[in-house]
C-alpha cells in the first residue's frame, strides 16, 4: 500500500509542490511545531518505509524544539501524523486546535501572551510569527473586523494547516485576555490565507 493510499494528505501536499519536499528550502519553521503533534504518538506501527526519508527521520529522531527546519518538511510530518491517525478533517482540526493551545502555553510564548493586550498582541504579531516561521509573511490589517493575512510560495501553506493557524490565532487572543475571540479562515488560495478576527 503506497503513500497515496496510506497518507493521502501527505501525497497531495508533495504532489502540489513544484519540487516535492525539496521545494522552498529557504522557508523555515521551528521543530516545536511538528513535535507538539507527534508527542505521545505510538510509532511502533508507523510505516516509516512508506513516507519520504525526511519525514521518517524527523519522527524517528526528533530534533531540539528550537531547531529551524524546512517549512515543507514540518508540514509534511504534521500531515503524515494526521493521516496515520486516520483522522477526518474535522477531527484533524480539533487535534490541531488542542496542539496549538499547548504550543502557545509553552515557555516561548506564555509570558508574553499573558501580559499583552489584544491590541499589543496584534501590533507585534509579525514579530511573534517570526519566532516560529522564517519566510512566510504575516500581516495585520486593523479595522472592524480585524483581518490577518499570510503570504507564502505556491502551495507551501497547506489549506488544512491554514485552518489550524486560525485556531492558533484564537488561542493567542484568548491568552491576551480577549473576550470571546473568534478567528475564521475567510479565504484561501495556494499563496494567500486571510482571516477575520473578532472579540469583545
C-alpha positions in Angstrom: 0.0 0.0 0.0 1.7 3.3 -1.1 1.9 6.8 0.1 -1.3 7.9 -1.8 -3.4 5.3 0.0 -2.0 5.4 3.5 -1.1 9.1 3.5 -3.5 10.9 1.2 -2.9 14.4 2.7 0.9 14.0 2.6 0.8 12.7 -1.0 -1.4 15.5 -2.2 0.8 18.1 -0.5 4.0 16.7 -2.1 2.4 16.5 -5.5 1.3 20.1 -5.4 4.8 21.5 -4.5 7.0 22.3 -7.5 9.9 20.2 -6.3 8.2 18.0 -3.8 9.6 18.3 -0.2 12.7 19.9 -1.6 10.7 23.0 -2.5 11.4 26.4 -0.9 14.3 25.3 1.3 14.9 28.9 2.5 11.5 28.9 4.2 11.9 27.6 7.7 9.9 26.6 10.7 10.7 25.7 14.3 10.8 22.0 15.1 8.4 22.5 18.1 5.5 22.9 15.6 5.6 19.3 14.4 6.8 17.9 17.8 3.6 19.1 19.5 1.7 16.8 17.2 4.0 13.8 17.4 4.5 13.9 21.2 3.0 10.8 22.8 2.2 9.2 19.4 2.7 5.4 19.4 5.0 5.0 16.4 5.5 1.2 16.8 3.3 0.5 13.9 4.2 3.5 11.8 5.2 2.5 8.2 8.4 4.5 8.0 9.3 2.9 4.7 6.2 4.4 3.0 7.0 8.0 3.7 9.8 10.2 2.4 13.1 9.9 4.3 12.9 13.5 5.6 9.6 12.6 7.3 10.7 9.4 8.8 13.9 10.9 10.0 12.1 13.7 12.0 9.7 11.2 13.5 12.5 8.7 14.4 15.0 11.2 15.8 13.3 14.4 16.9 15.5 17.5 16.9 15.7 20.2 19.5 12.4 22.2 19.7 14.2 25.4 18.7 15.9 23.9 15.6 15.0 25.6 12.3 13.7 23.0 9.8 12.4 23.3 6.3 8.8 24.5 6.4 7.8 21.9 3.8 9.3 19.1 5.9 7.5 20.3 9.1 4.1 20.5 7.2 4.8 17.0 5.8 5.4 15.5 9.2 2.2 17.0 10.6 0.1 15.8 7.6 1.7 12.3 7.9 0.8 12.2 11.6 -2.8 13.2 10.9 -3.1 10.6 8.1 -1.5 7.9 10.3 -4.1 8.5 13.0 -6.9 8.2 10.4 -8.5 11.5 11.3 -11.0 13.2 9.0 -10.7 16.9 8.5 -12.9 17.9 11.4 -11.1 15.6 13.9 -7.7 16.8 12.5 -8.7 20.4 13.1 -9.7 19.6 16.7 -6.4 17.9 17.3 -4.5 20.9 15.8 -6.6 23.2 17.9 -5.5 21.4 21.1 -1.9 21.2 19.9 -1.8 24.9 19.1 -3.0 25.6 22.6 -0.2 23.5 24.1 2.4 25.2 21.9 1.3 28.7 22.8 1.3 27.8 26.5 4.9 26.8 26.3 7.8 28.8 27.7 8.5 30.7 24.5 5.1 32.4 24.3 3.2 32.1 27.6 4.8 35.1 29.4 4.4 37.5 26.5 0.8 36.4 25.7 -0.4 36.7 29.3 1.0 40.3 29.6 -0.1 41.6 26.2 -3.5 43.1 25.5 -5.2 42.1 22.2 -4.1 45.4 20.7 -0.5 45.0 21.6 -0.5 41.3 20.5 -1.7 42.3 17.0 0.8 45.2 16.8 3.6 42.7 17.5 2.0 39.8 15.6 4.5 39.7 12.8 7.4 39.6 15.2 5.8 36.8 17.2 5.1 34.9 14.0 8.8 35.3 13.2 9.7 33.3 16.3 8.3 30.2 14.6 8.4 30.9 10.9 11.0 32.4 8.6 9.9 33.3 5.1 6.1 33.2 5.2 4.8 36.7 5.7 2.2 37.6 8.4 0.4 40.9 8.2 -2.4 42.5 10.2 -5.0 45.0 8.9 -6.6 46.8 11.8 -10.2 47.6 11.5 -13.7 46.3 12.3 -13.3 43.4 11.9 -9.5 42.9 12.1 -8.1 41.0 9.2 -4.9 38.9 9.1 -3.0 37.7 6.1 -0.3 35.0 5.5 1.6 35.1 2.2 3.7 32.1 1.1 5.1 30.5 -2.1 2.6 28.4 -4.0 1.1 25.5 -2.0 3.7 25.7 0.8 0.9 26.7 3.3 -1.4 23.7 3.1 -5.2 24.5 3.4 -5.7 22.2 6.4 -2.7 23.8 8.2 -4.2 27.2 7.3 -7.4 26.2 9.3 -5.1 25.2 12.2 -3.5 28.6 12.1 -6.9 30.2 12.8 -7.0 28.1 15.9 -3.6 29.3 17.0 -4.5 33.0 16.5 -7.7 32.5 18.5 -5.7 30.9 21.4 -3.2 33.8 21.3 -6.1 36.3 21.5 -7.6 34.4 24.4 -4.3 34.3 26.3 -4.1 38.1 25.9 -7.4 38.4 27.7 -9.6 39.0 24.6 -13.2 38.1 25.5 -15.0 35.5 23.2 -12.3 35.7 20.5 -13.3 34.2 17.1 -11.0 33.7 14.2 -12.2 32.4 10.8 -10.3 31.5 7.7 -12.0 33.9 5.3 -10.3 32.8 2.1 -7.6 30.5 1.0 -5.5 30.3 -2.2 -2.2 28.5 -3.0 -0.3 31.7 -2.0 -2.5 33.5 0.5 -4.7 32.8 3.5 -6.8 35.6 5.0 -8.5 35.6 8.4 -11.2 37.6 10.2 -10.7 38.1 13.9 -13.3 39.5 16.3 -13.6 39.7 20.1 -15.2 41.7 22.8 
